Amino acid sequence: MSSVSQVGKQMQWVLEERACVLARETGCVKRLRKFSGADLVQMLVFGFQQHPHASLEDLASTAELRDVSVTDTAVDKRFTPECARLVHAVLEELTSIVVEAAQEVPIRLLRRFSAVILQDSSSITLPDELVDQWRGCGGNQEHTAAAVKLHVRWELKRGRLWGPKLTDGRTSDHSSPFNQQDVVPGSLYVEDLGYFNQSRLAERHRAGGAGCGATAGGTAEGTARAGRSPRAAADALAHAAGAQRGGRPAARGLAARCAAAPADD
């Protein structure tokens, strides 16, 4: 969907109706007293949105906006594993809402591909007490026992976003939850070193797709030889991908060793 009003209605449905259903399914709300699932979720979402370090009193005040009068103690008792599962479930529902532009961006280079998909991940450290729920990388440093990793994909032509999908912080990018998705025929995937996998490259080749990213050898796959601009490199890769229509390989080896310092271009 591309309309702001459509997205707003869908999000409202998740935060109101679906939140109550998910609260029962996760065991967070067994019988309705003060809090419904919608009350609890919106208290947390909007309370922490307003005050990132909100106190129990702040959250109780946010609940008052939904005509729910609770004490600080009652709010504190809601921080349970079931509540965490509820918020996680609501996040997954919200991020499943497809938002994309009605028209593709008017960039001639990108039009050579059916889709241009960027993929990346980011880790957030958590208190060590959460290690049983979200396993971090460990090590000798403080606060590394627990962490959560957020995986996202972004399609450049229409701006569609997939995710974030949550995994343990120690999950390798090789094991990204997006790996289970089918390859989009004729697409270009842009990824960093952590995603390099020859089997997936071969799968994309068979589907008529292409890949652009770093390899373990310190080279930038899909980058032109030294001295050529990134635009020229992308243009060369696009030409290679389009060559499949003539029966030739879907991609050619364009690589150059990357400098230690980031490029200015």
C-alpha positions in Angstrom: 0.0 0.0 0.0 1.2 3.5 -0.8 -1.4 5.7 0.9 -0.6 7.2 4.4 -4.3 6.8 5.3 -4.2 3.1 4.3 -1.1 2.5 6.4 -2.6 4.3 9.3 -5.8 2.2 9.3 -3.7 -1.0 9.1 -1.5 0.0 12.0 -4.5 1.1 14.1 -6.1 -2.3 13.5 -2.9 -4.1 14.7 -2.6 -1.9 17.8 -6.3 -2.2 18.7 -7.8 -5.5 17.6 -4.8 -7.7 16.9 -3.1 -6.6 20.1 -6.0 -8.0 22.1 -6.0 -11.3 20.3 -2.2 -11.6 20.6 -2.4 -10.8 24.3 -4.6 -13.9 24.9 -2.5 -16.1 22.6 0.8 -15.2 24.4 -0.8 -15.6 27.8 -0.1 -12.0 28.7 -3.8 -11.3 29.4 -5.7 -14.2 30.8 -8.8 -12.4 31.9 -9.7 -8.7 31.4 -9.4 -6.5 34.4 -7.7 -3.2 34.1 -5.6 -3.8 31.0 -6.6 -5.1 27.6 -4.0 -6.1 25.2 -4.4 -2.9 23.3 -4.2 -0.8 26.5 -0.9 -2.5 27.5 0.8 -2.4 24.1 -0.1 1.3 23.5 1.0 2.3 27.0 4.4 0.8 26.3 4.8 1.9 22.7 3.6 5.5 23.2 5.0 5.8 26.7 8.5 4.9 25.7 8.2 6.9 22.5 7.5 10.0 24.5 10.1 9.2 27.2 12.8 6.7 26.2 13.7 6.3 29.9 10.1 6.4 31.1 9.5 5.7 34.8 6.6 3.6 36.0 4.8 6.8 36.9 5.3 8.0 33.3 3.8 4.8 31.9 0.9 4.9 34.3 0.2 8.5 33.1 0.2 7.3 29.5 -2.3 4.6 30.4 -4.6 7.4 31.7 -5.0 8.6 28.1 -6.9 5.4 27.4 -9.0 5.9 30.6 -7.1 3.2 32.3 -6.3 4.1 36.0 -3.5 2.0 37.4 -0.8 2.4 40.0 3.0 2.2 39.5 3.0 -1.2 41.1 0.3 -2.5 38.7 2.5 -1.4 35.7 5.6 -3.0 37.2 3.8 -6.3 37.5 3.1 -6.3 33.8 6.8 -6.7 32.9 6.8 -10.4 32.4 8.1 -12.9 29.8 4.5 -13.1 28.4 4.5 -9.3 28.0 7.8 -9.5 26.1 6.3 -12.1 23.8 3.3 -9.9 23.2 5.3 -6.9 22.2 7.5 -9.1 19.9 4.4 -10.5 18.3 2.9 -7.0 17.7 6.2 -5.9 16.2 6.1 -8.7 13.8 2.5 -7.9 12.8 3.4 -4.2 12.3 6.5 -4.9 10.2 4.4 -7.2 8.0 2.5 -4.2 6.7 3.7 -3.6 3.2 4.6 0.1 2.5 5.9 1.1 -0.9 5.6 3.9 -3.4 3.0 3.7 -6.1 5.6 4.5 -8.7 9.2 3.4 -9.1 12.0 6.0 -8.7 12.9 7.6 -12.1 16.5 6.4 -12.1 17.4 4.8 -15.4 20.1 2.5 -13.9 17.8 0.9 -11.4 15.2 0.2 -14.1 17.5 -2.5 -15.5 16.6 -4.7 -12.5 13.2 -6.0 -11.4 14.2 -5.0 -7.9 17.3 -3.6 -6.1 17.4 -5.0 -2.6 19.8 -3.8 0.1 20.3 -6.1 3.1 21.9 -5.4 6.4 21.7 -6.1 10.2 22.5 -4.3 13.4 23.0 -5.7 17.0 21.8 -4.1 20.2 23.3 -5.1 23.5 20.9 -6.0 26.3 21.2 -6.5 30.1 23.0 -9.7 30.9 19.9 -10.9 32.7 18.2 -11.5 29.3 20.8 -14.0 28.1 18.3 -16.9 28.2 16.0 -15.0 25.8 18.6 -13.3 23.5 22.0 -14.8 23.4 24.9 -12.4 22.6 28.4 -13.1 21.4 29.9 -13.4 24.9 33.5 -12.7 25.5 35.4 -10.9 28.3 33.8 -7.5 27.8 30.9 -6.3 29.9 27.3 -6.5 28.7 28.0 -8.9 25.8 26.2 -12.0 27.2 22.8 -10.8 25.8 22.1 -9.1 22.6 19.4 -8.9 19.9 20.1 -8.6 16.1 17.7 -6.8 13.8 17.7 -7.9 10.1 16.2 -5.6 7.4 15.9 -5.5 3.7 15.1 -2.3 1.7 14.0 -2.3 -1.9 15.3 0.9 -3.6 13.0 1.2 -6.5 9.8 1.6 -4.5 11.1 1.9 -1.0 9.6 -1.3 0.4 11.0 -2.3 3.8 11.1 -5.9 5.1 11.7 -6.4 8.8 13.1 -5.8 11.2 13.3 -9.5 12.0 14.8 -10.4 15.4 17.3 -13.1 16.2 19.9 -13.8 18.9 22.7 -11.3 18.7 25.2 -14.0 18.0 23.3 -15.1 14.9 25.6 -14.9 11.8 24.4 -12.9 8.8 24.9 -16.2 6.9 21.9 -17.4 8.8 19.7 -14.3 8.2 16.0 -15.1 8.4 15.6 -13.6 4.9 17.6 -16.4 3.4 14.5 -18.5 3.3 12.8 -16.1 0.9 12.7 -16.9 -2.8 15.1 -15.0 -5.1 13.3 -12.3 -7.0 14.1 -13.0 -10.7 16.1 -10.3 -12.4 16.9 -8.5 -9.2 20.2 -7.1 -7.8 21.1 -7.8 -4.2 23.5 -5.5 -2.4 25.1 -6.9 0.8 28.3 -6.7 2.9 30.9 -9.3 3.7 28.8 -11.1 6.3 26.4 -12.3 3.7 28.8 -13.7 1.2 27.8 -17.2 0.3 28.7 -18.9 -3.0 25.6 -21.2 -2.9 23.3 -18.2 -2.7 25.2 -16.5 -5.5 24.6 -19.5 -7.6 20.9 -19.6 -6.7 20.5 -16.0 -7.7 22.4 -16.7 -11.0 19.9 -19.5 -11.8 17.0 -17.1 -11.0 18.4 -14.4 -13.3 19.5 -12.2 -10.4 22.8 -10.6 -9.6 24.8 -9.7 -6.4 27.0 -6.8 -5.4 29.0 -7.0 -2.2 32.3 -7.8 -0.5 34.1 -11.2 -0.5 36.3 -12.8 2.1 39.4 -11.9 0.0 39.1 -8.2 0.7 37.6 -7.4 -2.7 34.4 -5.6 -3.6 32.4 -7.9 -5.9 30.6 -6.0 -8.5 33.0 -3.1 -8.3 34.9 -2.0 -11.4 38.7 -2.0 -11.6 40.6 0.8 -9.7 40.1 4.2 -11.2 36.5 3.7 -12.3 33.7 5.5 -10.5 31.0 3.6 -8.4 28.4 4.7 -11.0 30.5 3.2 -13.8 30.9 0.0 -11.7 27.2 -0.2 -11.1 26.5 0.4 -14.8 28.9 -2.4 -15.8 27.2 -4.8 -13.4 23.8 -3.8 -14.7 25.0 -4.5 -18.2 26.3 -7.9 -17.1 23.0 -8.8 -15.5 21.1 -7.8 -18.5 23.3 -9.9 -20.8 21.5 -13.0 -19.7 18.8 -12.3 -22.2 21.4 -12.9 -24.9 22.3 -16.3 -23.4 25.5 -15.1 -21.8 26.3 -15.3 -18.0 24.2 -13.3 -15.7 27.2 -11.6 -14.1 30.9 -11.1 -14.7 33.7 -10.8 -12.3 34.3 -7.1 -11.6 36.6 -6.8 -8.6 39.2 -4.5 -7.1 40.9 -4.6 -3.7 39.3 -2.2 -1.3 41.3 0.6 0.3 41.4 0.8 4.1 39.8 4.2 4.1 36.2 4.7 2.9 35.8 6.1 -0.5 34.8 9.8 -0.9 32.6 9.1 -3.9 
